[in-house]
Amino acid sequence: MGPSPWQDATVHTDVLVVGAGPAGLALSLMLLRSGVRVTLAERSSCFRRDFYGEILQPGGQLVLDDLGVLEKASARGARTLDGFQVLGREKVLLDIDYRRLPAPHNRLLALPQPHLLEELLAACGPLPGFTYLDGHRINALTEGDDGRVTGAVLTRLGTRRVRVRASVVVGADGRFSKTRALAGIDAGRREVFDQDVVWFTLPAPGRATGRVRIHRAGKAAVLVHDTHPDRLRIGWTLPHGSWNQLAAHGIDGVRRDLAAALPQYADLLHEHLTSLSDLSLLDVFAADAATWTGDGLVLLGDAAHTHGPLGAQGINLALQDAAVLHPVLVEALAASDVRRERLAAFEAERRPVADAVTRIQRVQAMAFFGVGGPLAEFVRARAASVVTRTPAGARITSRIAYGRTPVRVRTELFTAGAAHGPRAA
């Protein structure tokens, strides 16, 4: 039997969202509940995401609570974390305690992405006007005679081509966004971090810490936090470009170096870290796209701005982006005006926030991971004292947790019957 012939189809929608990550799915749910037709395209056919960001700051939790999905997603499996700690020689150098914040979001939440994405998709599924195209990759953007983006061409497994006609295309397809590339927008990549991060997980029943801990170890640092189910997620932060040299010593050398940095977990490392294939190297960089909007086009989350993993900001910024973009799109569609000038209100509000996070992460990287003599250690100790023991520390913690101001979902824009969650199928 020969290969299947191409099967062409056309879908008409109000908004095409490319990428079913947290931002794309959250935005889709907001728009659907506001009576907007949404087609969501995702290149993967499943939500297996082993080393994507999973720590939710209170700001991201607030958005998901507004949507009514946080509790259900957490029930699929999550871990509550009380805050961040920086340790040196097992002494706590810095303790950012989220329990100082007002309840109920006075915590961090390690929520595996599949649990969140599955719950968001389940909420979208029954709503009128929703089309989900999993396993479909964006292949081209389509434009009208005036240059406005009018949709996209998607393909699936070389056998199916779908032409989506849309008033607006939203690129929510991550830091290596194909939508952004097709629009000819420069990613604005910047090598502002001097670290690479190697990620892995270890089974660790009974070894939960209830914190995100950064263990300083010489020129490196190791980030450790609990994750579901009964595991530790570990990020080994190394000087930029040093991984290949370390990997050349094989898994025995890697285990030896990690055990020296994390002696309390040496038994788990030797038992469960058996191959270099158990490790994933993260390409750490910052990026800020030249523009986030065009006529009929918006970039969202990592497609617009990319950040390092420090401080667990990426997923939270993306969810807040979705909440800010939601009313901009609803109002633009109602006015039949999706020109760049109108959509740019989203970029004007969120770009300064993204820029501020990058600046803060650079300072955090130097404070947490930087090396130096007694003066550097003295400065770190003084800064730690301010954050840990003074009222100013609570304000700093709140800024990290929520950004400049908490972002809320405009639930008053939801149509009748949708404001309290998805309709029954």
C-alpha positions in Angstrom: 0.0 0.0 0.0 1.5 3.3 -1.0 1.7 6.5 1.0 -1.6 8.3 1.8 -2.4 11.2 -0.5 -2.6 14.7 0.8 -6.0 15.5 2.2 -6.8 19.3 2.2 -9.2 20.9 4.6 -10.1 24.5 5.4 -11.1 25.8 8.8 -12.7 29.2 9.5 -12.1 30.7 12.9 -11.7 34.0 14.7 -8.3 33.3 16.3 -5.7 30.7 15.4 -3.4 29.9 18.4 -0.2 28.1 17.5 1.2 26.1 20.4 -0.7 24.3 23.2 1.6 25.2 26.0 0.3 26.9 29.2 0.0 30.4 27.5 -1.7 29.1 24.3 -4.2 26.9 26.2 -5.0 29.5 28.8 -5.6 32.2 26.2 -7.7 29.7 24.2 -9.9 29.1 27.3 -10.3 32.8 28.0 -11.3 33.6 24.4 -13.7 30.6 24.2 -15.4 31.7 27.4 -15.8 35.1 25.8 -17.6 33.7 22.8 -14.6 33.8 20.4 -14.1 30.9 18.0 -10.6 29.4 18.5 -8.6 26.9 16.6 -5.6 25.6 18.5 -2.7 23.9 16.7 -0.1 21.9 18.5 2.8 20.1 16.7 2.9 17.3 19.3 0.3 14.6 19.7 0.8 14.3 23.4 1.7 16.5 26.4 4.9 14.7 27.5 7.1 17.5 28.6 9.8 16.2 30.9 12.0 19.2 31.3 9.7 22.2 30.7 9.2 24.7 33.5 6.8 23.4 36.1 7.1 25.7 39.1 4.1 28.1 39.4 4.7 31.4 41.2 1.7 32.9 43.0 1.1 35.2 40.0 0.5 32.2 37.7 -1.5 30.4 40.3 -3.8 33.5 40.5 -4.5 33.4 36.8 -5.3 29.7 36.8 -7.5 30.1 39.9 -9.4 32.8 38.0 -10.0 30.2 35.3 -11.1 27.6 37.8 -8.5 25.0 36.8 -5.7 25.2 39.4 -7.4 23.0 42.0 -8.3 20.3 39.4 -4.8 20.4 37.8 -3.2 20.1 41.3 -5.3 17.2 42.1 -3.7 15.3 39.3 -0.4 15.5 41.3 1.7 18.4 42.5 4.1 19.4 45.3 3.8 22.5 47.5 7.0 24.4 48.1 7.4 27.1 50.8 10.0 29.2 49.0 13.6 29.5 47.8 16.7 28.8 49.8 20.4 29.3 48.9 22.8 27.1 50.8 26.6 27.0 51.1 28.3 24.2 52.9 24.7 23.2 54.0 24.3 26.5 55.8 21.3 28.6 54.7 22.6 31.8 53.2 19.3 33.1 51.9 15.7 32.1 52.8 12.9 33.6 50.7 9.8 32.4 52.6 6.6 32.6 50.6 4.5 31.9 53.7 5.0 35.7 54.4 2.6 36.4 51.5 -1.2 36.5 51.9 -3.0 33.2 51.6 -4.1 31.3 49.6 -1.2 31.8 47.1 1.5 31.9 49.8 3.5 29.1 48.2 5.2 27.8 45.1 3.6 24.9 43.3 5.6 22.3 41.4 2.9 21.2 38.9 4.0 18.9 36.1 3.1 20.5 32.8 1.1 17.6 31.5 -1.2 17.9 34.4 -1.8 21.6 33.8 -2.1 21.2 30.0 -4.5 18.3 30.2 -6.8 20.2 32.6 -6.8 23.3 30.4 -7.6 21.3 27.3 -10.4 19.5 29.2 -11.9 22.9 30.0 -11.6 24.1 26.4 -13.0 20.9 24.8 -16.8 21.3 25.5 -17.0 24.9 24.6 -18.6 26.0 21.3 -16.3 27.2 18.6 -13.2 25.2 19.7 -11.2 23.2 17.2 -8.1 21.3 18.4 -5.5 20.2 15.8 -2.9 18.1 17.5 0.0 16.8 15.6 -0.1 19.8 13.2 2.8 22.0 12.4 2.6 25.5 11.0 4.1 25.6 7.6 3.2 29.0 6.3 1.4 32.2 7.2 -1.1 33.6 4.7 -1.6 37.3 4.0 -4.1 39.5 2.3 -3.4 42.0 -0.4 -2.8 44.6 2.3 -0.1 42.5 4.0 -2.3 41.6 7.0 -1.9 38.0 8.3 -5.1 36.2 7.5 -4.3 32.7 8.7 -1.9 29.9 8.2 -1.2 26.6 6.5 -0.7 23.6 8.8 0.5 20.1 7.9 0.3 16.8 9.7 2.6 13.8 9.0 2.9 14.6 5.4 -0.6 13.5 4.7 -2.9 16.3 5.6 -2.9 20.0 4.9 -5.2 22.4 6.7 -5.7 26.0 5.7 -6.9 28.0 8.6 -8.6 31.3 7.9 -8.4 33.6 10.9 -8.8 37.2 11.9 -5.8 36.9 14.2 -2.9 34.4 14.5 -1.3 34.1 17.9 2.2 32.5 18.0 2.5 30.8 21.4 4.9 28.2 20.1 7.8 28.7 22.4 11.3 30.2 22.3 12.1 28.6 19.0 8.8 29.9 17.5 8.2 28.8 13.9 5.4 31.4 13.8 7.8 34.2 14.6 10.3 32.9 12.0 7.6 32.8 9.3 6.6 36.3 10.1 10.3 37.4 9.6 10.6 38.7 13.1 14.1 38.6 14.7 14.1 36.6 18.0 16.4 39.1 19.7 18.5 36.4 21.3 21.0 37.7 23.9 23.8 35.7 25.6 23.4 37.5 28.9 23.8 34.4 31.2 27.1 32.7 31.9 25.6 29.4 32.8 24.4 26.2 31.2 22.0 24.0 33.1 21.9 20.2 33.0 18.5 18.8 34.2 17.5 15.4 35.5 15.2 13.8 38.1 15.8 11.1 40.7 13.3 8.9 42.6 13.4 10.1 46.2 10.6 8.7 48.4 10.7 10.3 51.9 13.4 12.9 50.9 11.2 15.9 50.2 12.5 19.3 51.3 9.5 21.5 50.8 11.7 24.2 49.2 13.5 25.1 46.0 17.1 24.9 47.2 20.2 26.2 45.4 23.3 24.5 46.7 26.4 26.6 46.0 29.4 24.4 45.2 32.6 26.1 44.1 32.2 27.5 40.6 28.9 25.7 40.1 25.6 25.5 41.8 22.9 22.9 41.9 19.1 23.6 42.1 17.0 21.0 43.8 13.2 20.8 44.3 10.5 18.3 45.0 8.4 17.2 42.1 5.5 14.7 41.6 5.5 11.8 42.3 8.2 11.5 45.1 11.0 12.7 43.0 13.7 15.4 43.1 14.2 17.6 40.1 17.8 18.7 39.8 19.4 21.4 37.7 23.2 21.4 37.7 24.3 24.9 36.8 27.7 25.0 35.1 30.0 27.6 33.6 28.9 28.3 30.0 30.4 25.9 27.5 31.9 23.5 30.1 29.5 20.6 29.7 31.2 18.8 26.8 34.5 18.7 28.8 32.7 17.2 31.8 30.7 14.8 29.8 33.9 13.5 28.2 34.7 11.9 31.6 31.6 9.7 31.3 28.7 9.1 33.7 31.2 8.0 36.5 32.9 11.4 36.5 29.6 13.3 36.3 28.2 11.3 39.3 31.4 12.0 41.2 31.2 15.7 40.7 27.5 15.8 41.5 27.9 13.7 44.7 30.6 16.2 45.8 28.2 19.1 45.4 25.2 17.1 46.8 26.7 14.7 49.4 23.2 14.2 51.0 22.0 12.7 47.7 25.1 10.6 46.8 23.2 7.4 47.4 20.4 8.4 45.0 22.9 9.6 42.4 24.9 6.4 42.4 21.8 4.2 42.3 19.7 6.0 39.7 21.9 8.1 37.5 23.2 5.4 35.2 23.8 7.1 31.8 24.5 10.4 30.2 21.2 10.0 28.4 19.5 10.5 31.8 20.6 14.2 31.6 19.2 17.0 29.4 21.3 20.1 28.6 19.2 23.3 28.5 20.3 26.1 26.2 20.1 29.1 28.5 19.7 32.5 26.9 17.5 35.6 27.0 15.6 36.9 24.0 13.2 39.8 23.2 11.6 39.7 19.8 12.0 42.9 17.7 8.2 43.3 17.8 5.5 41.2 19.3 2.7 42.3 17.0 1.8 42.8 13.4 -1.4 43.3 11.4 -3.4 40.2 12.4 -0.5 38.7 14.4 0.6 38.5 18.0 3.5 36.7 19.7 2.9 35.4 23.2 5.0 34.1 26.1 8.4 32.6 25.1 7.8 33.3 21.5 7.9 37.0 22.3 10.4 37.0 25.2 12.6 34.2 26.6 14.2 34.1 30.1 16.5 31.8 32.0 15.2 29.2 34.5 16.3 31.1 37.6 13.5 32.4 39.7 10.9 30.2 37.9 9.4 33.1 35.9 8.8 31.8 32.4 5.5 29.9 32.8 4.1 32.6 35.1 5.0 35.4 32.7 3.3 33.4 29.9 0.1 33.0 31.8 0.0 36.6 32.7 0.6 37.5 29.1 -2.4 35.5 28.1 -4.6 37.3 30.7 -3.5 40.7 29.4 -3.9 39.8 25.7 -7.3 38.3 26.2 -9.3 41.6 26.5 -7.1 43.2 23.8 -8.2 40.5 21.3 -11.8 40.5 22.4 -12.2 44.2 21.9 -10.2 44.2 18.6 -12.4 41.4 17.2 -15.6 43.2 18.3 -14.4 46.4 16.5 -13.3 44.4 13.4 -9.9 46.1 13.8 -6.9 43.8 14.2 -4.3 46.2 13.0 -0.9 46.3 14.7 -1.6 49.7 16.2 -4.5 48.2 18.2 -2.9 44.9 19.1 0.3 46.8 20.3 -1.5 47.7 23.5 -0.6 44.2 24.7 3.1 44.7 23.9 3.2 48.2 25.5 1.9 46.7 28.8 4.0 43.5 28.9 7.3 44.4 27.3 8.5 46.5 30.3 7.6 43.6 32.6 9.6 41.1 30.6 12.6 43.4 30.4 12.5 43.9 34.2 12.5 40.1 34.8 15.6 39.7 32.6 17.4 42.4 34.5 16.5 40.8 37.8 17.6 37.4 36.6 21.0 38.7 35.7 21.4 40.1 39.2 20.1 36.9 40.7 22.5 34.8 38.6 25.5 36.8 39.9 24.2 36.7 43.5 23.4 33.0 43.5 25.9 31.5 41.1 28.7 34.1 40.8 32.1 33.5 42.2 34.3 36.1 44.0 36.3 36.8 47.1 35.4 37.9 50.6 33.8 41.1 49.4 31.4 39.2 47.1 30.4 36.9 50.0 29.9 39.9 52.3 27.6 41.6 49.8 25.6 38.3 49.4 25.3 38.0 53.1 24.0 41.5 53.5 21.5 41.1 50.7 20.3 37.8 52.2 19.8 39.5 55.6 17.6 42.2 54.0 15.4 39.7 52.2 15.2 37.2 55.1 14.6 39.5 58.1 13.1 42.9 57.1 9.7 44.2 55.9 11.5 45.1 52.7 12.1 41.4 52.2 8.4 40.7 52.1 8.0 43.4 49.4 10.8 41.8 47.4 9.2 38.4 47.8 5.9 39.8 46.6 7.5 41.4 43.5 9.2 38.1 42.6 5.9 36.2 43.2 3.5 38.5 41.3 5.5 41.0 39.3 4.8 44.7 39.6 1.1 44.1 40.2 -1.0 41.0 40.2 -2.6 40.2 36.9 -6.2 39.1 36.9 -8.3 37.5 34.2 -11.1 39.7 32.9 -13.8 37.3 33.7 -16.5 40.0 33.2 -15.8 39.5 29.5 -17.0 35.9 29.7 -20.3 35.2 28.1 -23.4 34.0 30.0 -22.9 30.4 31.1 -19.1 30.5 30.7 -18.1 32.6 33.7 -18.2 29.7 36.1 -16.3 27.2 34.0 -16.8 25.1 30.9 -20.2 24.1 29.8 -21.1 20.4 29.9 -20.6 18.4 26.7 
